[in-house]
Amino acid sequence: MYIYSITVNIDESVADEWLKWMEDVHIPDMLATGKFFEAKLCQVMIDEDMGGVTYSTQYTSHTKTLLEKYYQEDADRLRTETMKKFGDKIVAFRTELKVLNHVKNFVQS
């Protein structure tokens, strides 16, 4: 499995709008590409010197080939839509991760 992780710092003036847009529009659009089978939206729990609110969105793909197809077929369009909507109110950092081990613990304490 591969995880395409995008960490975003959003200006507080548009943070609520961005969060709703992510949940209602962008994450469904990403999953609709057929390249990812899961998405997680997380708030990063640190205070940034630059201010704003920071989130990490992680999209999981079954194969590297599917991830590469996302870059070739969908990435430019979806990134452009984001920039048109939020412009200079958003700064993004992207990371590609290869999952080496996935362990689940179902014991609750």
PyMOL commands that set and color helices and strands:
alter all, ss='L'
color gray80, all
select helices_A, chain A and resi 12-32+64-73+75-89
alter helices_A, ss='H'
color red, helices_A
select strands_A, chain A and resi 2-10+38-43+53-61+90-98
alter strands_A, ss='S'
color yellow, strands_A
deselect
rebuild
show_as cartoon
